[in-house]
């Protein structure tokens, strides 16, 4: 769930002029919850490409639709064959819950996955480009396979969430190039996210192009909080993951000691009032 939240939250701030994103939309009793509904608006190809979202440009042209019931599967979450039916079911549930006969043909389905699953060989697929397809199912399902996308700037939003070896190549080619030539810029949120979550790939990428990095790369939480707001920051990272990182970094005794001091300080402030 956490990676899915990162994918959504990093896309939302810069793309809000062009895409309305609803996430975790309940369409019935759990687990009937749609990962995302993407509604494209006022966007040009150039807008989406500048955000590293070029596969969306290709999907929009092929499908002819602007609204997508979307399921996202990270490298930690394997796609199962029955998920194709689940995605179709989500579309029908959503249209039923929000019934409008004028909208029935306005919504398409989109599946974003990290790697190609073996069972997909049993389905006929139209290839739009490397990593972008339409599965011939009951209805055509639009498909983006992140690991198969070309490692180009126009795909960078997806490549951040690729498998380890692809991420390493991506980081070497783009992120670290700005240290040498200042030719490629990613947002600070992306840089900090990579530094916090993909440290191993970052060091491997740096070594491959002869750059020496500081041994201690920690998440710059302040930048994320300033940009996203503390509530969104906590929701996007996840409380459990934040606590786990804190305990790993400072140790249980230090965390408990600081919490005790903070509690006493708050108690003192209340007494002063």
VEXDRENBA-29831 format. One record per residue (C-alpha): residue in three letters; z, y, x. Coordinates in nm, 2 decimals. Layout:
VEXDRENBA-29831
R torkol      w      v      u
R    ALA      Z      Y      X
...
end
This chain:
VEXDRENBA-29831
R torkol      w      v      u
R    UNK   0.00   0.00   0.00
R    UNK   0.09   0.25   0.28
R    UNK  -0.26   0.23   0.45
R    UNK  -0.42   0.28   0.11
R    UNK  -0.21   0.59   0.05
R    UNK  -0.31   0.73   0.40
R    UNK  -0.67   0.68   0.31
R    UNK  -0.63   0.88  -0.01
R    UNK  -0.41   1.15   0.12
R    UNK  -0.62   1.23   0.43
R    UNK  -0.93   1.26   0.21
R    UNK  -0.77   1.47  -0.06
R    UNK  -0.69   1.81   0.10
R    UNK  -1.03   1.89   0.25
R    UNK  -1.25   1.72  -0.02
R    UNK  -1.07   1.86  -0.33
R    UNK  -1.36   2.11  -0.39
R    UNK  -1.61   1.82  -0.41
R    UNK  -1.41   1.51  -0.53
R    UNK  -1.14   1.48  -0.79
R    UNK  -0.92   1.19  -0.69
R    UNK  -0.68   1.01  -0.92
R    UNK  -0.48   0.73  -0.77
R    UNK  -0.27   0.44  -0.89
R    UNK  -0.39   0.48  -1.25
R    UNK  -0.21   0.24  -1.48
R    UNK  -0.44   0.08  -1.74
R    UNK  -0.19  -0.17  -1.88
R    UNK   0.11  -0.37  -1.77
R    UNK   0.14  -0.43  -1.39
R    UNK  -0.05  -0.53  -1.19
R    UNK  -0.32  -0.35  -1.39
R    UNK  -0.33  -0.04  -1.17
R    UNK  -0.65   0.12  -1.04
R    UNK  -0.63   0.22  -0.67
R    UNK  -0.86   0.53  -0.72
R    UNK  -1.09   0.69  -0.96
R    UNK  -1.34   0.91  -0.77
R    UNK  -1.51   1.19  -0.96
R    UNK  -1.77   1.37  -0.75
R    UNK  -1.84   1.73  -0.83
R    UNK  -2.00   2.04  -0.68
R    UNK  -2.07   1.86  -0.36
R    UNK  -2.38   1.85  -0.14
R    UNK  -2.47   1.58   0.11
R    UNK  -2.37   1.82   0.39
R    UNK  -2.02   1.87   0.24
R    UNK  -1.95   1.50   0.23
R    UNK  -2.10   1.43   0.57
R    UNK  -1.88   1.71   0.73
R    UNK  -1.58   1.52   0.60
R    UNK  -1.69   1.19   0.75
R    UNK  -1.77   1.05   0.41
R    UNK  -2.15   0.98   0.45
R    UNK  -2.13   0.63   0.28
R    UNK  -2.04   0.82  -0.04
R    UNK  -2.37   1.01  -0.01
R    UNK  -2.56   0.68   0.00
R    UNK  -2.37   0.53  -0.29
R    UNK  -2.42   0.84  -0.51
R    UNK  -2.80   0.83  -0.45
R    UNK  -2.83   0.46  -0.51
R    UNK  -2.61   0.43  -0.82
R    UNK  -2.70   0.76  -0.99
R    UNK  -2.34   0.79  -1.11
R    UNK  -2.07   1.05  -1.03
R    UNK  -1.76   0.85  -1.14
R    UNK  -1.62   0.54  -0.97
R    UNK  -1.34   0.30  -1.05
R    UNK  -1.25   0.22  -0.69
R    UNK  -1.06  -0.07  -0.53
R    UNK  -0.95  -0.04  -0.16
R    UNK  -0.87  -0.33   0.06
R    UNK  -0.73  -0.25   0.41
R    UNK  -0.74  -0.48   0.72
R    UNK  -0.40  -0.60   0.61
R    UNK  -0.51  -0.69   0.26
R    UNK  -0.78  -0.96   0.23
R    UNK  -1.03  -0.94  -0.06
R    UNK  -1.04  -1.24  -0.28
R    UNK  -1.34  -1.35  -0.49
R    UNK  -1.15  -1.30  -0.81
R    UNK  -1.09  -0.94  -0.72
R    UNK  -1.46  -0.87  -0.82
R    UNK  -1.37  -0.97  -1.17
R    UNK  -1.04  -0.77  -1.15
R    UNK  -1.24  -0.46  -1.06
R    UNK  -1.47  -0.50  -1.35
R    UNK  -1.17  -0.56  -1.58
R    UNK  -1.02  -0.23  -1.45
R    UNK  -1.33  -0.05  -1.55
R    UNK  -1.33  -0.19  -1.90
R    UNK  -0.95  -0.13  -1.94
R    UNK  -0.99   0.23  -1.83
R    UNK  -1.28   0.30  -2.06
R    UNK  -1.09   0.13  -2.35
R    UNK  -0.78   0.33  -2.28
R    UNK  -0.98   0.66  -2.25
R    UNK  -1.25   0.57  -2.51
R    UNK  -1.54   0.81  -2.54
R    UNK  -1.88   0.66  -2.62
R    UNK  -2.04   0.93  -2.41
R    UNK  -1.86   0.81  -2.10
R    UNK  -1.93   0.44  -2.12
R    UNK  -2.24   0.46  -1.89
R    UNK  -2.10   0.73  -1.66
R    UNK  -1.85   0.51  -1.47
R    UNK  -1.95   0.27  -1.20
R    UNK  -1.74   0.05  -0.97
R    UNK  -1.68   0.08  -0.60
R    UNK  -1.52  -0.16  -0.36
R    UNK  -1.41  -0.04  -0.01
R    UNK  -1.31  -0.32   0.22
R    UNK  -1.24  -0.34   0.60
R    UNK  -1.42  -0.66   0.69
R    UNK  -1.68  -0.89   0.53
R    UNK  -1.53  -1.19   0.36
R    UNK  -1.69  -1.53   0.38
R    UNK  -1.73  -1.58   0.00
R    UNK  -1.97  -1.28  -0.02
R    UNK  -2.25  -1.50   0.12
R    UNK  -2.26  -1.66  -0.22
R    UNK  -2.37  -1.34  -0.38
R    UNK  -2.70  -1.16  -0.36
R    UNK  -2.66  -0.80  -0.22
R    UNK  -2.89  -0.51  -0.19
R    UNK  -2.84  -0.34   0.15
R    UNK  -2.85   0.03   0.13
R    UNK  -2.77   0.08   0.50
R    UNK  -2.54  -0.08   0.76
R    UNK  -2.21  -0.13   0.58
R    UNK  -2.32   0.00   0.24
R    UNK  -2.44  -0.24  -0.03
R    UNK  -2.46  -0.32  -0.40
R    UNK  -2.33  -0.67  -0.50
R    UNK  -2.53  -0.83  -0.78
R    UNK  -2.25  -0.93  -1.01
R    UNK  -2.22  -0.90  -1.39
R    UNK  -2.28  -0.54  -1.33
R    UNK  -2.37  -0.41  -0.98
R    UNK  -2.07  -0.34  -0.77
R    UNK  -2.10  -0.07  -0.50
R    UNK  -1.96  -0.19  -0.17
R    UNK  -1.86  -0.02   0.16
R    UNK  -1.76  -0.25   0.45
R    UNK  -1.59  -0.03   0.70
R    UNK  -1.63  -0.25   1.00
R    UNK  -2.01  -0.26   0.96
R    UNK  -2.06   0.12   0.94
R    UNK  -2.23   0.28   1.24
R    UNK  -1.98   0.45   1.48
R    UNK  -2.10   0.80   1.41
R    UNK  -1.92   1.13   1.32
R    UNK  -2.06   1.11   0.97
R    UNK  -1.84   0.80   0.90
R    UNK  -1.52   0.91   1.08
R    UNK  -1.30   0.91   0.77
R    UNK  -1.37   0.54   0.71
R    UNK  -1.37   0.44   1.08
R    UNK  -1.00   0.55   1.12
R    UNK  -0.92   0.26   0.89
R    UNK  -1.14   0.00   1.05
R    UNK  -1.02  -0.32   1.24
R    UNK  -0.86  -0.28   1.58
R    UNK  -1.17  -0.34   1.80
R    UNK  -1.38  -0.10   1.59
R    UNK  -1.10   0.17   1.60
R    UNK  -1.08   0.14   1.98
R    UNK  -1.45   0.20   2.02
R    UNK  -1.44   0.49   1.76
R    UNK  -1.14   0.65   1.94
R    UNK  -1.32   0.62   2.28
R    UNK  -1.64   0.77   2.15
R    UNK  -1.51   1.05   1.94
R    UNK  -1.14   1.13   1.94
R    UNK  -1.09   1.12   2.32
R    UNK  -1.42   1.30   2.39
R    UNK  -1.26   1.63   2.30
R    UNK  -1.01   1.59   2.59
R    UNK  -1.31   1.61   2.83
R    UNK  -1.58   1.81   2.66
R    UNK  -1.42   1.96   2.35
R    UNK  -1.72   1.85   2.16
R    UNK  -1.56   1.67   1.87
R    UNK  -1.27   1.78   1.65
R    UNK  -1.05   1.58   1.41
R    UNK  -0.77   1.72   1.20
R    UNK  -0.42   1.72   1.35
R    UNK  -0.32   1.49   1.07
R    UNK  -0.58   1.23   1.19
R    UNK  -0.48   1.27   1.55
R    UNK  -0.11   1.22   1.48
R    UNK  -0.18   0.93   1.24
R    UNK  -0.37   0.75   1.52
R    UNK  -0.11   0.83   1.78
R    UNK   0.17   0.69   1.55
R    UNK   0.00   0.39   1.41
R    UNK  -0.27   0.28   1.66
R    UNK  -0.10   0.35   1.99
R    UNK  -0.24   0.03   2.15
R    UNK  -0.60   0.12   2.06
R    UNK  -0.54   0.47   2.18
R    UNK  -0.43   0.36   2.52
R    UNK  -0.71   0.10   2.55
R    UNK  -0.96   0.37   2.45
R    UNK  -0.82   0.62   2.70
R    UNK  -0.82   0.36   2.98
R    UNK  -1.19   0.27   2.90
R    UNK  -1.30   0.62   2.98
R    UNK  -1.06   0.70   3.26
R    UNK  -0.80   0.92   3.08
R    UNK  -0.43   0.88   3.15
R    UNK  -0.20   0.95   2.85
R    UNK   0.17   1.02   2.83
R    UNK   0.36   0.69   2.78
R    UNK   0.55   0.81   2.48
R    UNK   0.33   0.90   2.18
R    UNK   0.53   0.97   1.87
R    UNK   0.43   1.09   1.53
R    UNK   0.42   1.47   1.49
R    UNK   0.60   1.47   1.15
R    UNK   0.63   1.84   1.14
R    UNK   0.26   1.90   1.13
R    UNK   0.21   1.64   0.85
R    UNK   0.50   1.79   0.65
R    UNK   0.37   2.14   0.70
R    UNK   0.02   2.04   0.59
R    UNK   0.10   1.79   0.31
R    UNK   0.44   1.90   0.20
R    UNK   0.75   1.68   0.25
R    UNK   0.72   1.49  -0.08
R    UNK   0.36   1.39  -0.02
R    UNK   0.45   1.31   0.35
R    UNK   0.72   1.07   0.24
R    UNK   0.50   0.91  -0.03
R    UNK   0.20   0.87   0.20
R    UNK   0.40   0.72   0.49
R    UNK   0.65   0.53   0.28
R    UNK   1.03   0.56   0.30
R    UNK   1.07   0.21   0.44
R    UNK   0.83   0.28   0.72
R    UNK   0.99   0.61   0.81
R    UNK   1.33   0.45   0.83
R    UNK   1.20   0.16   1.03
R    UNK   1.04   0.41   1.28
R    UNK   1.37   0.61   1.30
R    UNK   1.58   0.31   1.37
R    UNK   1.34   0.18   1.63
R    UNK   1.32   0.51   1.81
R    UNK   1.69   0.62   1.81
R    UNK   1.89   0.30   1.74
R    UNK   2.13   0.22   1.45
R    UNK   2.44   0.38   1.61
R    UNK   2.26   0.71   1.68
R    UNK   2.11   0.72   1.32
R    UNK   2.45   0.65   1.16
R    UNK   2.62   0.91   1.38
R    UNK   2.37   1.18   1.29
R    UNK   2.39   1.09   0.92
R    UNK   2.77   1.12   0.94
R    UNK   2.74   1.46   1.11
R    UNK   2.49   1.58   0.85
R    UNK   2.72   1.46   0.56
R    UNK   3.02   1.64   0.71
R    UNK   2.81   1.95   0.76
R    UNK   2.69   1.95   0.39
R    UNK   3.05   1.89   0.28
R    UNK   3.16   2.19   0.49
R    UNK   2.89   2.41   0.34
R    UNK   3.00   2.32  -0.01
R    UNK   3.37   2.40   0.07
R    UNK   3.25   2.74   0.21
R    UNK   3.09   2.81  -0.13
end
